[in-house]
Amino acid sequence: MSAAFTLDNLKRILLEGAGAAEDVDLDGDILDTAFTDLGYESLALLETGGRIEREWAITLDDSALTDAGTPRELIDTVNRHITRAAA
C-alpha cells in the first residue's frame, strides 16, 4: 500500500486496536490533541504502530511512536516513512 496515511486511517486503526474512551469523540478536531488526552497510552500506540507497519509495509523506528505526541505528528511521521519506502 503506497497511498498517503490519513487521519481516517489512523482513527480506524486506533479503534480496531484499542477502541476509544467513552468521553472521547474521535470524529472531532483531534489532530493536535495529545494521544494521552485521547485515552491512548504507550501500549495502544505500540499496537497502532504494528498495525500501520503491516498495512503500509513500512518499518517505524522505535522513536517514531514515542516522539509522536499527537495524531498530526504520527501521520506526518508515517507519511515520511511511506515516501522513503517508495523512493
N, CA, C and O atoms as a Maestro MAE file, in Angstrom:
{
 s_m_m2io_version
 :::
 2.0.0
}

f_m_ct {
 s_m_title
 :::
 protein
 m_atom[348] {
  # First column is atom index #
  i_m_mmod_type
  r_m_x_coord
  r_m_y_coord
  r_m_z_coord
  i_m_residue_number
  s_m_chain_name
  s_m_pdb_residue_name
  s_m_pdb_atom_name
  i_m_atomic_number
  :::
  1 25 0.855 -1.170 0.000 1 A "MET " " N  " 7
  2 3 0.000 0.000 0.000 1 A "MET " " CA " 6
  3 2 0.898 1.229 0.000 1 A "MET " " C  " 6
  4 15 1.769 1.354 0.861 1 A "MET " " O  " 8
  5 25 0.702 2.134 -0.947 2 A "SER " " N  " 7
  6 3 1.580 3.276 -1.024 2 A "SER " " CA " 6
  7 2 0.846 4.608 -0.923 2 A "SER " " C  " 6
  8 15 1.490 5.655 -0.975 2 A "SER " " O  " 8
  9 25 -0.466 4.608 -0.781 3 A "ALA " " N  " 7
  10 3 -1.211 5.858 -0.651 3 A "ALA " " CA " 6
  11 2 -0.828 6.545 0.653 3 A "ALA " " C  " 6
  12 15 -0.295 5.919 1.569 3 A "ALA " " O  " 8
  13 25 -1.107 7.827 0.718 4 A "ALA " " N  " 7
  14 3 -0.787 8.587 1.921 4 A "ALA " " CA " 6
  15 2 -1.603 8.084 3.108 4 A "ALA " " C  " 6
  16 15 -2.745 7.646 2.968 4 A "ALA " " O  " 8
  17 25 -0.992 8.160 4.251 5 A "PHE " " N  " 7
  18 3 -1.633 7.788 5.503 5 A "PHE " " CA " 6
  19 2 -2.415 8.998 5.999 5 A "PHE " " C  " 6
  20 15 -1.878 10.102 6.082 5 A "PHE " " O  " 8
  21 25 -3.681 8.786 6.327 6 A "THR " " N  " 7
  22 3 -4.564 9.901 6.683 6 A "THR " " CA " 6
  23 2 -5.095 9.764 8.111 6 A "THR " " C  " 6
  24 15 -4.912 8.745 8.778 6 A "THR " " O  " 8
  25 25 -5.748 10.817 8.541 7 A "LEU " " N  " 7
  26 3 -6.387 10.778 9.857 7 A "LEU " " CA " 6
  27 2 -7.447 9.682 9.903 7 A "LEU " " C  " 6
  28 15 -7.587 9.000 10.919 7 A "LEU " " O  " 8
  29 25 -8.185 9.507 8.829 8 A "ASP " " N  " 7
  30 3 -9.184 8.433 8.805 8 A "ASP " " CA " 6
  31 2 -8.521 7.069 8.971 8 A "ASP " " C  " 6
  32 15 -9.046 6.207 9.676 8 A "ASP " " O  " 8
  33 25 -7.369 6.865 8.325 9 A "ASN " " N  " 7
  34 3 -6.635 5.606 8.500 9 A "ASN " " CA " 6
  35 2 -6.246 5.424 9.963 9 A "ASN " " C  " 6
  36 15 -6.413 4.345 10.531 9 A "ASN " " O  " 8
  37 25 -5.728 6.486 10.561 10 A "LEU " " N  " 7
  38 3 -5.288 6.406 11.953 10 A "LEU " " CA " 6
  39 2 -6.465 6.125 12.883 10 A "LEU " " C  " 6
  40 15 -6.362 5.287 13.778 10 A "LEU " " O  " 8
  41 25 -7.563 6.810 12.680 11 A "LYS " " N  " 7
  42 3 -8.726 6.590 13.555 11 A "LYS " " CA " 6
  43 2 -9.212 5.150 13.445 11 A "LYS " " C  " 6
  44 15 -9.540 4.526 14.454 11 A "LYS " " O  " 8
  45 25 -9.259 4.624 12.234 12 A "ARG " " N  " 7
  46 3 -9.703 3.234 12.053 12 A "ARG " " CA " 6
  47 2 -8.777 2.273 12.796 12 A "ARG " " C  " 6
  48 15 -9.240 1.367 13.489 12 A "ARG " " O  " 8
  49 25 -7.486 2.473 12.650 13 A "ILE " " N  " 7
  50 3 -6.519 1.579 13.287 13 A "ILE " " CA " 6
  51 2 -6.590 1.706 14.801 13 A "ILE " " C  " 6
  52 15 -6.522 0.700 15.508 13 A "ILE " " O  " 8
  53 25 -6.726 2.920 15.306 14 A "LEU " " N  " 7
  54 3 -6.853 3.098 16.758 14 A "LEU " " CA " 6
  55 2 -8.100 2.389 17.283 14 A "LEU " " C  " 6
  56 15 -8.047 1.714 18.311 14 A "LEU " " O  " 8
  57 25 -9.209 2.542 16.585 15 A "LEU " " N  " 7
  58 3 -10.455 1.916 17.035 15 A "LEU " " CA " 6
  59 2 -10.370 0.399 16.964 15 A "LEU " " C  " 6
  60 15 -10.847 -0.291 17.865 15 A "LEU " " O  " 8
  61 25 -9.764 -0.129 15.898 16 A "GLU " " N  " 7
  62 3 -9.635 -1.582 15.767 16 A "GLU " " CA " 6
  63 2 -8.703 -2.163 16.821 16 A "GLU " " C  " 6
  64 15 -8.946 -3.250 17.345 16 A "GLU " " O  " 8
  65 25 -7.638 -1.434 17.126 17 A "GLY " " N  " 7
  66 3 -6.631 -1.968 18.026 17 A "GLY " " CA " 6
  67 2 -6.887 -1.715 19.496 17 A "GLY " " C  " 6
  68 15 -6.576 -2.553 20.343 17 A "GLY " " O  " 8
  69 25 -7.454 -0.557 19.800 18 A "ALA " " N  " 7
  70 3 -7.576 -0.188 21.209 18 A "ALA " " CA " 6
  71 2 -8.948 0.351 21.581 18 A "ALA " " C  " 6
  72 15 -9.217 0.591 22.758 18 A "ALA " " O  " 8
  73 25 -9.809 0.541 20.610 19 A "GLY " " N  " 7
  74 3 -11.115 1.113 20.914 19 A "GLY " " CA " 6
  75 2 -10.986 2.587 21.222 19 A "GLY " " C  " 6
  76 15 -9.984 3.218 20.885 19 A "GLY " " O  " 8
  77 25 -12.005 3.136 21.865 20 A "ALA " " N  " 7
  78 3 -11.986 4.558 22.222 20 A "ALA " " CA " 6
  79 2 -12.633 4.733 23.580 20 A "ALA " " C  " 6
  80 15 -13.571 4.022 23.938 20 A "ALA " " O  " 8
  81 25 -12.121 5.676 24.314 21 A "ALA " " N  " 7
  82 3 -12.719 6.000 25.606 21 A "ALA " " CA " 6
  83 2 -14.109 6.589 25.375 21 A "ALA " " C  " 6
  84 15 -14.356 7.240 24.359 21 A "ALA " " O  " 8
  85 25 -14.998 6.358 26.309 22 A "GLU " " N  " 7
  86 3 -16.385 6.812 26.154 22 A "GLU " " CA " 6
  87 2 -16.492 8.322 26.035 22 A "GLU " " C  " 6
  88 15 -17.388 8.825 25.358 22 A "GLU " " O  " 8
  89 25 -15.601 9.044 26.675 23 A "ASP " " N  " 7
  90 3 -15.692 10.508 26.662 23 A "ASP " " CA " 6
  91 2 -14.869 11.166 25.566 23 A "ASP " " C  " 6
  92 15 -14.672 12.381 25.584 23 A "ASP " " O  " 8
  93 25 -14.388 10.379 24.615 24 A "VAL " " N  " 7
  94 3 -13.569 10.913 23.527 24 A "VAL " " CA " 6
  95 2 -14.310 10.763 22.211 24 A "VAL " " C  " 6
  96 15 -14.807 9.686 21.883 24 A "VAL " " O  " 8
  97 25 -14.379 11.867 21.454 25 A "ASP " " N  " 7
  98 3 -15.002 11.850 20.135 25 A "ASP " " CA " 6
  99 2 -13.900 11.916 19.090 25 A "ASP " " C  " 6
  100 15 -13.356 12.985 18.813 25 A "ASP " " O  " 8
  101 25 -13.577 10.774 18.519 26 A "LEU " " N  " 7
  102 3 -12.509 10.748 17.513 26 A "LEU " " CA " 6
  103 2 -12.910 11.459 16.233 26 A "LEU " " C  " 6
  104 15 -12.056 11.742 15.392 26 A "LEU " " O  " 8
  105 25 -14.187 11.752 16.071 27 A "ASP " " N  " 7
  106 3 -14.635 12.485 14.891 27 A "ASP " " CA " 6
  107 2 -14.501 13.994 15.072 27 A "ASP " " C  " 6
  108 15 -14.761 14.751 14.136 27 A "ASP " " O  " 8
  109 25 -14.105 14.436 16.245 28 A "GLY " " N  " 7
  110 3 -13.890 15.861 16.484 28 A "GLY " " CA " 6
  111 2 -12.533 16.293 15.946 28 A "GLY " " C  " 6
  112 15 -11.866 15.534 15.242 28 A "GLY " " O  " 8
  113 25 -12.133 17.502 16.276 29 A "ASP " " N  " 7
  114 3 -10.846 18.042 15.842 29 A "ASP " " CA " 6
  115 2 -9.761 17.507 16.776 29 A "ASP " " C  " 6
  116 15 -9.475 18.096 17.819 29 A "ASP " " O  " 8
  117 25 -9.168 16.391 16.387 30 A "ILE " " N  " 7
  118 3 -8.212 15.715 17.263 30 A "ILE " " CA " 6
  119 2 -6.777 15.771 16.764 30 A "ILE " " C  " 6
  120 15 -5.874 15.262 17.429 30 A "ILE " " O  " 8
  121 25 -6.551 16.374 15.615 31 A "LEU " " N  " 7
  122 3 -5.213 16.339 15.005 31 A "LEU " " CA " 6
  123 2 -4.106 16.772 15.961 31 A "LEU " " C  " 6
  124 15 -3.029 16.176 15.971 31 A "LEU " " O  " 8
  125 25 -4.357 17.788 16.752 32 A "ASP " " N  " 7
  126 3 -3.310 18.291 17.639 32 A "ASP " " CA " 6
  127 2 -3.582 17.995 19.110 32 A "ASP " " C  " 6
  128 15 -3.026 18.646 19.994 32 A "ASP " " O  " 8
  129 25 -4.423 17.028 19.361 33 A "THR " " N  " 7
  130 3 -4.718 16.600 20.723 33 A "THR " " CA " 6
  131 2 -3.747 15.485 21.116 33 A "THR " " C  " 6
  132 15 -3.530 14.539 20.359 33 A "THR " " O  " 8
  133 25 -3.183 15.611 22.280 34 A "ALA " " N  " 7
  134 3 -2.225 14.594 22.738 34 A "ALA " " CA " 6
  135 2 -2.895 13.224 22.811 34 A "ALA " " C  " 6
  136 15 -4.052 13.103 23.214 34 A "ALA " " O  " 8
  137 25 -2.145 12.197 22.413 35 A "PHE " " N  " 7
  138 3 -2.687 10.838 22.489 35 A "PHE " " CA " 6
  139 2 -3.140 10.504 23.902 35 A "PHE " " C  " 6
  140 15 -4.147 9.821 24.090 35 A "PHE " " O  " 8
  141 25 -2.407 10.978 24.884 36 A "THR " " N  " 7
  142 3 -2.798 10.684 26.262 36 A "THR " " CA " 6
  143 2 -4.151 11.309 26.590 36 A "THR " " C  " 6
  144 15 -4.936 10.719 27.333 36 A "THR " " O  " 8
  145 25 -4.434 12.491 26.050 37 A "ASP " " N  " 7
  146 3 -5.743 13.124 26.266 37 A "ASP " " CA " 6
  147 2 -6.854 12.388 25.527 37 A "ASP " " C  " 6
  148 15 -8.025 12.486 25.896 37 A "ASP " " O  " 8
  149 25 -6.485 11.653 24.488 38 A "LEU " " N  " 7
  150 3 -7.461 10.853 23.743 38 A "LEU " " CA " 6
  151 2 -7.650 9.477 24.386 38 A "LEU " " C  " 6
  152 15 -8.488 8.688 23.948 38 A "LEU " " O  " 8
  153 25 -6.867 9.201 25.420 39 A "GLY " " N  " 7
  154 3 -7.004 7.932 26.130 39 A "GLY " " CA " 6
  155 2 -6.089 6.827 25.621 39 A "GLY " " C  " 6
  156 15 -6.270 5.662 25.975 39 A "GLY " " O  " 8
  157 25 -5.106 7.182 24.793 40 A "TYR " " N  " 7
  158 3 -4.193 6.174 24.251 40 A "TYR " " CA " 6
  159 2 -2.839 6.282 24.920 40 A "TYR " " C  " 6
  160 15 -2.157 7.301 24.811 40 A "TYR " " O  " 8
  161 25 -2.463 5.242 25.600 41 A "GLU " " N  " 7
  162 3 -1.164 5.171 26.270 41 A "GLU " " CA " 6
  163 2 -0.180 4.427 25.377 41 A "GLU " " C  " 6
  164 15 -0.514 4.051 24.253 41 A "GLU " " O  " 8
  165 25 1.013 4.219 25.872 42 A "SER " " N  " 7
  166 3 2.091 3.662 25.050 42 A "SER " " CA " 6
  167 2 1.775 2.283 24.479 42 A "SER " " C  " 6
  168 15 2.144 1.996 23.340 42 A "SER " " O  " 8
  169 25 1.107 1.432 25.236 43 A "LEU " " N  " 7
  170 3 0.795 0.093 24.723 43 A "LEU " " CA " 6
  171 2 -0.154 0.181 23.527 43 A "LEU " " C  " 6
  172 15 0.021 -0.534 22.541 43 A "LEU " " O  " 8
  173 25 -1.145 1.048 23.612 44 A "ALA " " N  " 7
  174 3 -2.070 1.229 22.487 44 A "ALA " " CA " 6
  175 2 -1.338 1.777 21.270 44 A "ALA " " C  " 6
  176 15 -1.638 1.396 20.139 44 A "ALA " " O  " 8
  177 25 -0.382 2.669 21.499 45 A "LEU " " N  " 7
  178 3 0.367 3.224 20.370 45 A "LEU " " CA " 6
  179 2 1.312 2.195 19.762 45 A "LEU " " C  " 6
  180 15 1.545 2.205 18.553 45 A "LEU " " O  " 8
  181 25 1.856 1.313 20.588 46 A "LEU " " N  " 7
  182 3 2.681 0.236 20.035 46 A "LEU " " CA " 6
  183 2 1.846 -0.672 19.148 46 A "LEU " " C  " 6
  184 15 2.283 -1.053 18.062 46 A "LEU " " O  " 8
  185 25 0.662 -1.017 19.596 47 A "GLU " " N  " 7
  186 3 -0.250 -1.827 18.782 47 A "GLU " " CA " 6
  187 2 -0.592 -1.094 17.497 47 A "GLU " " C  " 6
  188 15 -0.625 -1.695 16.423 47 A "GLU " " O  " 8
  189 25 -0.845 0.190 17.604 48 A "THR " " N  " 7
  190 3 -1.153 1.007 16.428 48 A "THR " " CA " 6
  191 2 0.022 0.995 15.453 48 A "THR " " C  " 6
  192 15 -0.170 0.837 14.248 48 A "THR " " O  " 8
  193 25 1.221 1.159 15.969 49 A "GLY " " N  " 7
  194 3 2.408 1.143 15.120 49 A "GLY " " CA " 6
  195 2 2.565 -0.177 14.383 49 A "GLY " " C  " 6
  196 15 2.899 -0.198 13.199 49 A "GLY " " O  " 8
  197 25 2.325 -1.267 15.079 50 A "GLY " " N  " 7
  198 3 2.415 -2.580 14.444 50 A "GLY " " CA " 6
  199 2 1.409 -2.738 13.321 50 A "GLY " " C  " 6
  200 15 1.724 -3.292 12.268 50 A "GLY " " O  " 8
  201 25 0.215 -2.257 13.544 51 A "ARG " " N  " 7
  202 3 -0.821 -2.342 12.507 51 A "ARG " " CA " 6
  203 2 -0.453 -1.460 11.311 51 A "ARG " " C  " 6
  204 15 -0.639 -1.858 10.161 51 A "ARG " " O  " 8
  205 25 0.061 -0.279 11.584 52 A "ILE " " N  " 7
  206 3 0.477 0.611 10.484 52 A "ILE " " CA " 6
  207 2 1.579 -0.065 9.668 52 A "ILE " " C  " 6
  208 15 1.537 -0.062 8.438 52 A "ILE " " O  " 8
  209 25 2.557 -0.639 10.353 53 A "GLU " " N  " 7
  210 3 3.664 -1.293 9.648 53 A "GLU " " CA " 6
  211 2 3.165 -2.410 8.743 53 A "GLU " " C  " 6
  212 15 3.619 -2.544 7.607 53 A "GLU " " O  " 8
  213 25 2.237 -3.204 9.243 54 A "ARG " " N  " 7
  214 3 1.721 -4.320 8.440 54 A "ARG " " CA " 6
  215 2 0.917 -3.823 7.249 54 A "ARG " " C  " 6
  216 15 1.081 -4.328 6.139 54 A "ARG " " O  " 8
  217 25 0.062 -2.853 7.461 55 A "GLU " " N  " 7
  218 3 -0.815 -2.393 6.377 55 A "GLU " " CA " 6
  219 2 -0.078 -1.570 5.324 55 A "GLU " " C  " 6
  220 15 -0.422 -1.629 4.143 55 A "GLU " " O  " 8
  221 25 0.929 -0.807 5.735 56 A "TRP " " N  " 7
  222 3 1.619 0.071 4.784 56 A "TRP " " CA " 6
  223 2 2.999 -0.456 4.409 56 A "TRP " " C  " 6
  224 15 3.754 0.216 3.707 56 A "TRP " " O  " 8
  225 25 3.326 -1.652 4.873 57 A "ALA " " N  " 7
  226 3 4.599 -2.294 4.525 57 A "ALA " " CA " 6
  227 2 5.788 -1.367 4.765 57 A "ALA " " C  " 6
  228 15 6.660 -1.217 3.909 57 A "ALA " " O  " 8
  229 25 5.805 -0.756 5.933 58 A "ILE " " N  " 7
  230 3 6.928 0.100 6.320 58 A "ILE " " CA " 6
  231 2 7.428 -0.364 7.683 58 A "ILE " " C  " 6
  232 15 6.770 -1.143 8.373 58 A "ILE " " O  " 8
  233 25 8.581 0.121 8.047 59 A "THR " " N  " 7
  234 3 9.130 -0.143 9.369 59 A "THR " " CA " 6
  235 2 9.309 1.187 10.078 59 A "THR " " C  " 6
  236 15 10.023 2.069 9.602 59 A "THR " " O  " 8
  237 25 8.658 1.319 11.207 60 A "LEU " " N  " 7
  238 3 8.780 2.538 12.011 60 A "LEU " " CA " 6
  239 2 9.870 2.328 13.047 60 A "LEU " " C  " 6
  240 15 9.870 1.316 13.748 60 A "LEU " " O  " 8
  241 25 10.794 3.267 13.153 61 A "ASP " " N  " 7
  242 3 11.804 3.126 14.185 61 A "ASP " " CA " 6
  243 2 11.161 3.349 15.553 61 A "ASP " " C  " 6
  244 15 10.057 3.885 15.654 61 A "ASP " " O  " 8
  245 25 11.861 2.935 16.588 62 A "ASP " " N  " 7
  246 3 11.300 2.986 17.937 62 A "ASP " " CA " 6
  247 2 10.841 4.381 18.344 62 A "ASP " " C  " 6
  248 15 9.835 4.531 19.036 62 A "ASP " " O  " 8
  249 25 11.571 5.387 17.918 63 A "SER " " N  " 7
  250 3 11.236 6.745 18.328 63 A "SER " " CA " 6
  251 2 10.025 7.310 17.580 63 A "SER " " C  " 6
  252 15 9.449 8.309 18.010 63 A "SER " " O  " 8
  253 25 9.635 6.687 16.474 64 A "ALA " " N  " 7
  254 3 8.517 7.216 15.686 64 A "ALA " " CA " 6
  255 2 7.256 7.316 16.531 64 A "ALA " " C  " 6
  256 15 6.513 8.292 16.433 64 A "ALA " " O  " 8
  257 25 7.020 6.325 17.347 65 A "LEU " " N  " 7
  258 3 5.801 6.320 18.158 65 A "LEU " " CA " 6
  259 2 5.976 7.111 19.447 65 A "LEU " " C  " 6
  260 15 5.048 7.772 19.914 65 A "LEU " " O  " 8
  261 25 7.159 7.038 20.007 66 A "THR " " N  " 7
  262 3 7.352 7.754 21.273 66 A "THR " " CA " 6
  263 2 7.472 9.261 21.055 66 A "THR " " C  " 6
  264 15 7.084 10.042 21.923 66 A "THR " " O  " 8
  265 25 8.001 9.670 19.919 67 A "ASP " " N  " 7
  266 3 8.154 11.097 19.633 67 A "ASP " " CA " 6
  267 2 6.871 11.744 19.126 67 A "ASP " " C  " 6
  268 15 6.704 12.958 19.239 67 A "ASP " " O  " 8
  269 25 5.970 10.949 18.573 68 A "ALA " " N  " 7
  270 3 4.725 11.491 18.036 68 A "ALA " " CA " 6
  271 2 3.709 11.595 19.172 68 A "ALA " " C  " 6
  272 15 3.139 10.595 19.610 68 A "ALA " " O  " 8
  273 25 3.498 12.813 19.633 69 A "GLY " " N  " 7
  274 3 2.585 13.009 20.757 69 A "GLY " " CA " 6
  275 2 1.149 13.268 20.354 69 A "GLY " " C  " 6
  276 15 0.242 13.211 21.184 69 A "GLY " " O  " 8
  277 25 0.941 13.554 19.070 70 A "THR " " N  " 7
  278 3 -0.409 13.857 18.592 70 A "THR " " CA " 6
  279 2 -0.675 13.086 17.301 70 A "THR " " C  " 6
  280 15 0.264 12.604 16.668 70 A "THR " " O  " 8
  281 25 -1.919 12.965 16.909 71 A "PRO " " N  " 7
  282 3 -2.219 12.330 15.620 71 A "PRO " " CA " 6
  283 2 -1.508 13.005 14.452 71 A "PRO " " C  " 6
  284 15 -0.995 12.315 13.572 71 A "PRO " " O  " 8
  285 25 -1.463 14.353 14.423 72 A "ARG " " N  " 7
  286 3 -0.779 15.031 13.313 72 A "ARG " " CA " 6
  287 2 0.681 14.617 13.226 72 A "ARG " " C  " 6
  288 15 1.190 14.352 12.137 72 A "ARG " " O  " 8
  289 25 1.358 14.560 14.370 73 A "GLU " " N  " 7
  290 3 2.764 14.186 14.360 73 A "GLU " " CA " 6
  291 2 2.958 12.749 13.888 73 A "GLU " " C  " 6
  292 15 3.897 12.465 13.145 73 A "GLU " " O  " 8
  293 25 2.085 11.845 14.310 74 A "LEU " " N  " 7
  294 3 2.215 10.451 13.873 74 A "LEU " " CA " 6
  295 2 1.915 10.320 12.382 74 A "LEU " " C  " 6
  296 15 2.617 9.601 11.671 74 A "LEU " " O  " 8
  297 25 0.885 11.005 11.907 75 A "ILE " " N  " 7
  298 3 0.550 10.958 10.477 75 A "ILE " " CA " 6
  299 2 1.727 11.478 9.649 75 A "ILE " " C  " 6
  300 15 2.090 10.869 8.643 75 A "ILE " " O  " 8
  301 25 2.318 12.589 10.060 76 A "ASP " " N  " 7
  302 3 3.473 13.134 9.340 76 A "ASP " " CA " 6
  303 2 4.626 12.134 9.334 76 A "ASP " " C  " 6
  304 15 5.274 11.936 8.305 76 A "ASP " " O  " 8
  305 25 4.879 11.514 10.462 77 A "THR " " N  " 7
  306 3 5.961 10.541 10.554 77 A "THR " " CA " 6
  307 2 5.696 9.349 9.643 77 A "THR " " C  " 6
  308 15 6.587 8.910 8.916 77 A "THR " " O  " 8
  309 25 4.494 8.834 9.681 78 A "VAL " " N  " 7
  310 3 4.160 7.674 8.839 78 A "VAL " " CA " 6
  311 2 4.287 8.043 7.367 78 A "VAL " " C  " 6
  312 15 4.812 7.255 6.580 78 A "VAL " " O  " 8
  313 25 3.821 9.216 6.985 79 A "ASN " " N  " 7
  314 3 3.916 9.610 5.575 79 A "ASN " " CA " 6
  315 2 5.364 9.795 5.129 79 A "ASN " " C  " 6
  316 15 5.694 9.511 3.978 79 A "ASN " " O  " 8
  317 25 6.229 10.263 6.021 80 A "ARG " " N  " 7
  318 3 7.659 10.342 5.665 80 A "ARG " " CA " 6
  319 2 8.226 8.947 5.428 80 A "ARG " " C  " 6
  320 15 9.013 8.753 4.501 80 A "ARG " " O  " 8
  321 25 7.844 7.988 6.237 81 A "HIS " " N  " 7
  322 3 8.318 6.612 6.056 81 A "HIS " " CA " 6
  323 2 7.760 6.019 4.762 81 A "HIS " " C  " 6
  324 15 8.472 5.310 4.051 81 A "HIS " " O  " 8
  325 25 6.508 6.301 4.455 82 A "ILE " " N  " 7
  326 3 5.906 5.795 3.214 82 A "ILE " " CA " 6
  327 2 6.644 6.376 2.004 82 A "ILE " " C  " 6
  328 15 6.937 5.659 1.047 82 A "ILE " " O  " 8
  329 25 6.940 7.668 2.053 83 A "THR " " N  " 7
  330 3 7.651 8.322 0.947 83 A "THR " " CA " 6
  331 2 9.037 7.717 0.766 83 A "THR " " C  " 6
  332 15 9.468 7.444 -0.354 83 A "THR " " O  " 8
  333 25 9.729 7.511 1.886 84 A "ARG " " N  " 7
  334 3 11.072 6.904 1.809 84 A "ARG " " CA " 6
  335 2 11.005 5.487 1.255 84 A "ARG " " C  " 6
  336 15 11.851 5.091 0.453 84 A "ARG " " O  " 8
  337 25 10.007 4.729 1.676 85 A "ALA " " N  " 7
  338 3 9.879 3.344 1.216 85 A "ALA " " CA " 6
  339 2 9.578 3.277 -0.273 85 A "ALA " " C  " 6
  340 15 9.974 2.327 -0.949 85 A "ALA " " O  " 8
  341 25 8.877 4.285 -0.786 86 A "ALA " " N  " 7
  342 3 8.502 4.292 -2.202 86 A "ALA " " CA " 6
  343 2 9.636 4.792 -3.098 86 A "ALA " " C  " 6
  344 15 9.601 4.584 -4.311 86 A "ALA " " O  " 8
  345 25 10.648 5.453 -2.511 87 A "ALA " " N  " 7
  346 3 11.741 6.033 -3.317 87 A "ALA " " CA " 6
  347 2 12.683 4.961 -3.841 87 A "ALA " " C  " 6
  348 15 13.651 5.275 -4.534 87 A "ALA " " O  " 8
  :::
 }
 m_bond[347] {
  # First column is bond index #
  i_m_from
  i_m_to
  i_m_order
  :::
  1 1 2 1
  2 2 3 1
  3 3 4 2
  4 3 5 1
  5 5 6 1
  6 6 7 1
  7 7 8 2
  8 7 9 1
  9 9 10 1
  10 10 11 1
  11 11 12 2
  12 11 13 1
  13 13 14 1
  14 14 15 1
  15 15 16 2
  16 15 17 1
  17 17 18 1
  18 18 19 1
  19 19 20 2
  20 19 21 1
  21 21 22 1
  22 22 23 1
  23 23 24 2
  24 23 25 1
  25 25 26 1
  26 26 27 1
  27 27 28 2
  28 27 29 1
  29 29 30 1
  30 30 31 1
  31 31 32 2
  32 31 33 1
  33 33 34 1
  34 34 35 1
  35 35 36 2
  36 35 37 1
  37 37 38 1
  38 38 39 1
  39 39 40 2
  40 39 41 1
  41 41 42 1
  42 42 43 1
  43 43 44 2
  44 43 45 1
  45 45 46 1
  46 46 47 1
  47 47 48 2
  48 47 49 1
  49 49 50 1
  50 50 51 1
  51 51 52 2
  52 51 53 1
  53 53 54 1
  54 54 55 1
  55 55 56 2
  56 55 57 1
  57 57 58 1
  58 58 59 1
  59 59 60 2
  60 59 61 1
  61 61 62 1
  62 62 63 1
  63 63 64 2
  64 63 65 1
  65 65 66 1
  66 66 67 1
  67 67 68 2
  68 67 69 1
  69 69 70 1
  70 70 71 1
  71 71 72 2
  72 71 73 1
  73 73 74 1
  74 74 75 1
  75 75 76 2
  76 75 77 1
  77 77 78 1
  78 78 79 1
  79 79 80 2
  80 79 81 1
  81 81 82 1
  82 82 83 1
  83 83 84 2
  84 83 85 1
  85 85 86 1
  86 86 87 1
  87 87 88 2
  88 87 89 1
  89 89 90 1
  90 90 91 1
  91 91 92 2
  92 91 93 1
  93 93 94 1
  94 94 95 1
  95 95 96 2
  96 95 97 1
  97 97 98 1
  98 98 99 1
  99 99 100 2
  100 99 101 1
  101 101 102 1
  102 102 103 1
  103 103 104 2
  104 103 105 1
  105 105 106 1
  106 106 107 1
  107 107 108 2
  108 107 109 1
  109 109 110 1
  110 110 111 1
  111 111 112 2
  112 111 113 1
  113 113 114 1
  114 114 115 1
  115 115 116 2
  116 115 117 1
  117 117 118 1
  118 118 119 1
  119 119 120 2
  120 119 121 1
  121 121 122 1
  122 122 123 1
  123 123 124 2
  124 123 125 1
  125 125 126 1
  126 126 127 1
  127 127 128 2
  128 127 129 1
  129 129 130 1
  130 130 131 1
  131 131 132 2
  132 131 133 1
  133 133 134 1
  134 134 135 1
  135 135 136 2
  136 135 137 1
  137 137 138 1
  138 138 139 1
  139 139 140 2
  140 139 141 1
  141 141 142 1
  142 142 143 1
  143 143 144 2
  144 143 145 1
  145 145 146 1
  146 146 147 1
  147 147 148 2
  148 147 149 1
  149 149 150 1
  150 150 151 1
  151 151 152 2
  152 151 153 1
  153 153 154 1
  154 154 155 1
  155 155 156 2
  156 155 157 1
  157 157 158 1
  158 158 159 1
  159 159 160 2
  160 159 161 1
  161 161 162 1
  162 162 163 1
  163 163 164 2
  164 163 165 1
  165 165 166 1
  166 166 167 1
  167 167 168 2
  168 167 169 1
  169 169 170 1
  170 170 171 1
  171 171 172 2
  172 171 173 1
  173 173 174 1
  174 174 175 1
  175 175 176 2
  176 175 177 1
  177 177 178 1
  178 178 179 1
  179 179 180 2
  180 179 181 1
  181 181 182 1
  182 182 183 1
  183 183 184 2
  184 183 185 1
  185 185 186 1
  186 186 187 1
  187 187 188 2
  188 187 189 1
  189 189 190 1
  190 190 191 1
  191 191 192 2
  192 191 193 1
  193 193 194 1
  194 194 195 1
  195 195 196 2
  196 195 197 1
  197 197 198 1
  198 198 199 1
  199 199 200 2
  200 199 201 1
  201 201 202 1
  202 202 203 1
  203 203 204 2
  204 203 205 1
  205 205 206 1
  206 206 207 1
  207 207 208 2
  208 207 209 1
  209 209 210 1
  210 210 211 1
  211 211 212 2
  212 211 213 1
  213 213 214 1
  214 214 215 1
  215 215 216 2
  216 215 217 1
  217 217 218 1
  218 218 219 1
  219 219 220 2
  220 219 221 1
  221 221 222 1
  222 222 223 1
  223 223 224 2
  224 223 225 1
  225 225 226 1
  226 226 227 1
  227 227 228 2
  228 227 229 1
  229 229 230 1
  230 230 231 1
  231 231 232 2
  232 231 233 1
  233 233 234 1
  234 234 235 1
  235 235 236 2
  236 235 237 1
  237 237 238 1
  238 238 239 1
  239 239 240 2
  240 239 241 1
  241 241 242 1
  242 242 243 1
  243 243 244 2
  244 243 245 1
  245 245 246 1
  246 246 247 1
  247 247 248 2
  248 247 249 1
  249 249 250 1
  250 250 251 1
  251 251 252 2
  252 251 253 1
  253 253 254 1
  254 254 255 1
  255 255 256 2
  256 255 257 1
  257 257 258 1
  258 258 259 1
  259 259 260 2
  260 259 261 1
  261 261 262 1
  262 262 263 1
  263 263 264 2
  264 263 265 1
  265 265 266 1
  266 266 267 1
  267 267 268 2
  268 267 269 1
  269 269 270 1
  270 270 271 1
  271 271 272 2
  272 271 273 1
  273 273 274 1
  274 274 275 1
  275 275 276 2
  276 275 277 1
  277 277 278 1
  278 278 279 1
  279 279 280 2
  280 279 281 1
  281 281 282 1
  282 282 283 1
  283 283 284 2
  284 283 285 1
  285 285 286 1
  286 286 287 1
  287 287 288 2
  288 287 289 1
  289 289 290 1
  290 290 291 1
  291 291 292 2
  292 291 293 1
  293 293 294 1
  294 294 295 1
  295 295 296 2
  296 295 297 1
  297 297 298 1
  298 298 299 1
  299 299 300 2
  300 299 301 1
  301 301 302 1
  302 302 303 1
  303 303 304 2
  304 303 305 1
  305 305 306 1
  306 306 307 1
  307 307 308 2
  308 307 309 1
  309 309 310 1
  310 310 311 1
  311 311 312 2
  312 311 313 1
  313 313 314 1
  314 314 315 1
  315 315 316 2
  316 315 317 1
  317 317 318 1
  318 318 319 1
  319 319 320 2
  320 319 321 1
  321 321 322 1
  322 322 323 1
  323 323 324 2
  324 323 325 1
  325 325 326 1
  326 326 327 1
  327 327 328 2
  328 327 329 1
  329 329 330 1
  330 330 331 1
  331 331 332 2
  332 331 333 1
  333 333 334 1
  334 334 335 1
  335 335 336 2
  336 335 337 1
  337 337 338 1
  338 338 339 1
  339 339 340 2
  340 339 341 1
  341 341 342 1
  342 342 343 1
  343 343 344 2
  344 343 345 1
  345 345 346 1
  346 346 347 1
  347 347 348 2
  :::
 }
}
